[in-house]
């Protein structure tokens, strides 16, 4: 990965709005000592775990950050969104990567362990439905067809059962494992209930398994985040999805403007207040937030829109106050 010097921190945070800057100013005191923006060399560890979809984004942020603070060790693990929250809510990690919002039962566990946090939407994503390059009979599927394929108890195992115009070709399914936020989001968006899915498919928290399975199976079909398709566009065919207003493919424009539905989503990081009391964790999170657009673009994710940028900056400011 080419680490651009344009990602080095500016004297004023790149993503903070004027309104937030004024709010910080009104609180009094110099924030530079807390943020690490004064140029002090930091050291120590930053532990991150969670979503395999968000991991490439956070890994890119850590690589860029290493040029500024080479003595800080940022570790990024991928046990899935649910697995990440299990560790985060008992205080084992500083930051949790998540491809869905935290669930009520996870909130309860965090509360029981006095783990305070803030949900920070760091980028956008469009869940991508993919087939093999050898598939020449379908370019678009409706939400109804996807539901027919993926709903609990579905016995659809041939493409001609999806549409009689499709060939007599065995349908083999690949997708996210049940501990993945991608699984939760896809099942909710397509089947109307989080976690509701047929079980006779090849599931994994590692999206590369889905890439290999779909690309090697003529009748294969799978789903994962948009960035994984872009990384493997030479191996896979991207389908459009008809959410009721015609066929739309995921892209920067269609995800940001909401026309790619219902599979457009936000991606999150959850820093804890205890984590942000460590100077290196606070500095890394600030760097991540301030440079979110560049990091997202370099990692082939979809950047935040202007309103989301404002919410992100306000969320970080709120968490910094809670961490004091």
PyMOL commands that set and color helices and strands:
alter all, ss='L'
color gray80, all
select helices_A, chain A and resi 5-7+18-27+32-35+52-68+80-88+104-112+143-150+159-162+181-191+207-215+226-231+252-256+273-276+279-290+292-298+306-323
alter helices_A, ss='H'
color red, helices_A
select strands_A, chain A and resi 44-50+72-76+95-98+117-126+128-132+140-142+172-176+202-204+220-224+236-238+240-242+247-248+264-272
alter strands_A, ss='S'
color yellow, strands_A
deselect
rebuild
show_as cartoon
